[in-house]
Amino acid sequence: MHISYKPLWHTLVECNMRKEDLRLAAGLTTNMIANMGKGKNISMETLVRICETLNCGIMDVIELEQDKEPKNEEQTG
């Protein structure tokens, strides 16, 4: 499983905001926005700041998605 920020992008559209608007309002760095765009992890502190800025819940920002390919615990060679 991995974290997806799809709910955040939908929330931004609903709030009529751009990523840059969120960055400035929440005091985020461009690297944080870029990492979210790439599906990388960000800190819980950052998630809380986003939720506070958008006045929304955590489920409006992230969701868990299944990996497309299951990881094999055993590798055969």
C-alpha positions as semicolon CSV with decimal commas, in nm:
position;residue;x (nm);y (nm);z (nm)
1;M;0,000;0,000;0,000
2;H;0,103;0,358;-0,050
3;I;-0,026;0,707;0,024
4;S;-0,207;0,897;-0,249
5;Y;-0,268;1,272;-0,247
6;K;-0,557;1,253;-0,497
7;P;-0,805;1,373;-0,233
8;L;-0,590;1,682;-0,176
9;W;-0,589;1,773;-0,545
10;H;-0,969;1,733;-0,553
11;T;-1,004;1,942;-0,236
12;L;-0,793;2,218;-0,390
13;V;-1,020;2,225;-0,696
14;E;-1,327;2,246;-0,471
15;C;-1,165;2,534;-0,279
16;N;-1,072;2,704;-0,608
17;M;-0,704;2,696;-0,507
18;R;-0,384;2,615;-0,690
19;K;-0,091;2,424;-0,541
20;E;0,095;2,755;-0,516
21;D;-0,194;2,908;-0,318
22;L;-0,178;2,617;-0,075
23;R;0,199;2,645;-0,050
24;L;0,180;3,011;0,049
25;A;-0,122;2,977;0,280
26;A;0,016;2,675;0,469
27;G;0,381;2,788;0,470
28;L;0,497;2,486;0,270
29;T;0,815;2,463;0,065
30;T;0,824;2,399;-0,306
31;N;0,996;2,068;-0,226
32;M;0,701;1,958;-0,010
33;I;0,457;2,030;-0,293
34;A;0,686;1,853;-0,542
35;N;0,715;1,548;-0,315
36;M;0,337;1,526;-0,284
37;G;0,309;1,551;-0,661
38;K;0,543;1,251;-0,686
39;G;0,349;1,057;-0,422
40;K;0,630;1,073;-0,167
41;N;0,572;1,081;0,208
42;I;0,551;1,407;0,399
43;S;0,548;1,462;0,775
44;M;0,238;1,445;0,991
45;E;0,310;1,805;1,094
46;T;0,280;1,908;0,730
47;L;-0,044;1,713;0,690
48;V;-0,188;1,890;0,995
49;R;-0,089;2,230;0,854
50;I;-0,263;2,145;0,525
51;C;-0,578;2,033;0,709
52;E;-0,579;2,348;0,922
53;T;-0,527;2,570;0,617
54;L;-0,804;2,404;0,417
55;N;-1,028;2,354;0,724
56;C;-1,071;1,988;0,631
57;G;-1,008;1,639;0,763
58;I;-0,715;1,410;0,689
59;M;-0,927;1,200;0,450
60;D;-0,971;1,513;0,236
61;V;-0,592;1,518;0,192
62;I;-0,467;1,159;0,170
63;E;-0,589;0,806;0,107
64;L;-0,430;0,463;0,105
65;E;-0,408;0,288;-0,231
66;Q;-0,320;-0,068;-0,309
67;D;0,005;-0,121;-0,497
68;K;-0,055;-0,226;-0,857
69;E;0,181;-0,522;-0,837
70;P;0,194;-0,729;-0,521
71;K;0,542;-0,750;-0,377
72;N;0,679;-1,102;-0,362
73;E;0,830;-1,194;-0,031
74;E;1,031;-1,466;-0,201
75;Q;1,241;-1,397;-0,504
76;T;1,326;-1,687;-0,727
77;G;1,640;-1,677;-0,934
